[in-house]
């Protein structure tokens, strides 16, 4: 599968590097790319797809959250899907019949926007690392791009199951990442508060 993640940095490379120490900004962005690609693989199978991923701060997220969700204040992640999806069974996403797209190249799925300031707060509240929080938010936002939601208990269970599946895969593949002991990888039922 071809997976492309295009990053948009609205907060500055140095600020990202400070937030994810000791991993470093490039290491964190590589891990976020891996998180998005593994999420697409787990839900789409082998298709070429692209996601735009933006890291921003509270001010930009507050504006986006109000403009698109009608909510005041920041949120951790927002997703802006470009297609309608239907779910097959528990996990796989398929383009809805009425979407009718068959692109010649990679399918652009949409945008995921993550608020680094909110991720910092949530990581501190949860007592795990900012890297883990950003990874989870990237997975969560990508799942929203692919039609997953958590409006009812069955949807939420399906979405949490996929999050844990992808997190487990990343944890095994990226043993060089300094995952904190007791991080969210070990916490069943970790709930993400999201505006998406």
Phi, psi and omega in degrees: 000138175267123181235126178236132175238122177256121182267143173234116183259111180254006184235347178102137183301319181295321180293322176296313181302316179296319183294327187254013179308142006268007186294320184092154185298314182296320177297318180294317179296321176297321179292321176296319176299316178299320180296315180296314183294320179293324177295317178296318180298318182291333185251336183251335188080204188274077172232156177278126182213159181225143177231140172264127181236121182246133171254124182227183176249181184304316185301312180293319181293322177301317179295313180297317181297321179288313183297323188254334183245349182072018182253143176269147178091169180281164171224171186279319183211140172234144179238141181233084182289148178260355185223160172269136183236151169237153182256138179255109180067227186273331194224322190284138178258141176227145175300135177297150182304323183280354178290317172060033181255140172217082186288152179287334181241207179299143179277117177283117185277329181139200186241141170241129180241125181244133178269109181297322180299316179292322178298320177299316180295315182293323178296318179295318179295322182275350180064041171226178186282156177296324178302313179299318180296315180297319178299313180298319179294323177296317178296311182301313179296321179293320177300321176297324177299332186258021172091000179277149182211178179221040181284330176232171189296321179295316178299317181296317178298317179297315181294315178297322178299316178294319178302313182293323177299311182293317178301317179298317178298315180296320180298319179289322184282332186244062181290343178284345180283135181282068178299136179286139173301138180076015181292179184299346176296335182259001186254097177297140176080014177302124182257134177258129173271125185219150177268000182277000000 
